[in-house]
Amino acid sequence: MSLRSFKANLRKVLPYRLYPVLFAPIHRRHRRRAIRQMEAEDARYREEHPAISFPDAELRFNVCGECTAAGFLSDGRRTTDDLAAALNAVGVKPESIQTGLDFGCGCGRLLIAASQRWPQLRWTGSDVDARAVQWCAEHLAGVSAVVNGHMPPLPFRDGEFDLIWCGSVFTHLDEGRQDAWLAELRRVLAPGGCLVASVHGPKCWEVLDVSDRVLRRIQEKGLLFVRTGFDEGVHPDWYQVAFHTQEYIEQHWSRFVEVGAYLPTGLGEYQDLVVGRKPIEPGKH
Ligand SMILES: C[S@@+](CC[C@H](N)C(=O)[O-])C[C@H]1O[C@@H](n2cnc3c(N)ncnc32)[C@H](O)[C@@H]1O
């Protein structure tokens, strides 16, 4: 048995609570090596494409793991296709939207592409990560970027946004935080506006190779939050991994928004996408 398959098998039998102790050091070492490699590739890419600006290797690694600059940028473009398809599923065209919030924007993977693709749309990005927000504020023309607290409220008015995008944010929060943020995002969403958020659905359970025991717990509870320690020292301690079922989303998230569409593997053919809408109260426009 190779070391790689030994490790994979070990993961399947170990309870998640042991992950932070056993795997966090391995992840830290992998992260350091990967960032060094990415930096070397970035230097070559910058020489060949001096006019293209992109976030540094460490900022990129923090949101999407090991990736080249070109891969990061093309991922953002593909995400705008996925977002357009999600909106289309509820009959909304991105070209008709005026104001958008990228909640948990990181270092602008979506914002770089979306601000170019839909110039009529005024984007705001917000994140708890001050360094990532600073990159967006300094490099994205026409986008306003703000740091938000780890719990609500957001510094925005009621109904300020027609669209809220959350790419891989609810994939990392426990139920209490998810509920608090769903209520807050509903507050800042305009009546009739759309909240598009990604979650770790069945394709992710498969790719992440969760054990049968974990699979049973996801299916029984509908939402499973596990502490993996993979992001120790990179993200706050409350930032771990959450898995959702479609049934849970349809029952539980409908307390906050009308669930208008659920697109399995709608984000990058990997995470599922949920499209929620804030109802328009009768008599109000
Ligand atoms: C996996 S990264 C994805 C970043 C970005 N959406 C993208 O697709 O590149 C998750 C991001 O969510 C942010 N985040 C997590 N919880 C948050 C919260 N409560 N408020 C704002 N940002 C949050 C993290 O700081 C991180 O930048």
The ligand as an SDF file (V2000), in Angstrom:
LIG
                    3D

 27 29  0  0  0  0  0  0  0  0999 V2000
  -13.3010   29.6420    0.7060 C   0  0  0  0  0  0  0  0  0  0  0  0
  -13.0880   31.3550    0.8540 S   0  0  0  0  0  0  0  0  0  0  0  0
  -13.9290   31.9390   -0.6070 C   0  0  0  0  0  0  0  0  0  0  0  0
  -13.6000   33.3720   -0.9270 C   0  0  0  0  0  0  0  0  0  0  0  0
  -14.2800   33.9070   -2.1950 C   0  0  0  0  0  0  0  0  0  0  0  0
  -15.7240   33.8960   -2.0580 N   0  0  0  0  0  0  0  0  0  0  0  0
  -13.8350   33.0980   -3.3930 C   0  0  0  0  0  0  0  0  0  0  0  0
  -14.6530   32.3390   -3.9200 O   0  0  0  0  0  0  0  0  0  0  0  0
  -12.6740   33.2180   -3.7700 O   0  0  0  0  0  0  0  0  0  0  0  0
  -14.2380   31.8180    2.1480 C   0  0  0  0  0  0  0  0  0  0  0  0
  -14.1780   33.2830    2.4810 C   0  0  0  0  0  0  0  0  0  0  0  0
  -15.2510   33.6010    3.3540 O   0  0  0  0  0  0  0  0  0  0  0  0
  -14.7950   34.5250    4.3090 C   0  0  0  0  0  0  0  0  0  0  0  0
  -15.7130   34.4690    5.4480 N   0  0  0  0  0  0  0  0  0  0  0  0
  -16.0220   33.4210    6.2210 C   0  0  0  0  0  0  0  0  0  0  0  0
  -16.9140   33.7800    7.1590 N   0  0  0  0  0  0  0  0  0  0  0  0
  -17.1910   35.0740    6.9500 C   0  0  0  0  0  0  0  0  0  0  0  0
  -18.0620   36.0150    7.5770 C   0  0  0  0  0  0  0  0  0  0  0  0
  -18.8020   35.6840    8.6270 N   0  0  0  0  0  0  0  0  0  0  0  0
  -18.0980   37.2630    7.0990 N   0  0  0  0  0  0  0  0  0  0  0  0
  -17.3460   37.6150    6.0360 C   0  0  0  0  0  0  0  0  0  0  0  0
  -16.5020   36.7790    5.4050 N   0  0  0  0  0  0  0  0  0  0  0  0
  -16.4290   35.5230    5.8540 C   0  0  0  0  0  0  0  0  0  0  0  0
  -13.3790   34.0700    4.6000 C   0  0  0  0  0  0  0  0  0  0  0  0
  -12.6010   35.0620    5.2220 O   0  0  0  0  0  0  0  0  0  0  0  0
  -12.8910   33.7170    3.1910 C   0  0  0  0  0  0  0  0  0  0  0  0
  -12.3400   34.8160    2.5350 O   0  0  0  0  0  0  0  0  0  0  0  0
  1  2  1  0
  2  3  1  0
  2 10  1  0
  3  4  1  0
  4  5  1  0
  5  6  1  0
  5  7  1  0
  7  8  2  0
  7  9  1  0
 10 11  1  0
 11 12  1  0
 11 26  1  0
 12 13  1  0
 13 14  1  0
 13 24  1  0
 14 15  1  0
 14 23  1  0
 15 16  2  0
 16 17  1  0
 17 18  1  0
 17 23  2  0
 18 19  1  0
 18 20  2  0
 20 21  1  0
 21 22  2  0
 22 23  1  0
 24 25  1  0
 24 26  1  0
 26 27  1  0
M  CHG  2   2   1   9  -1
M  END
$$$$
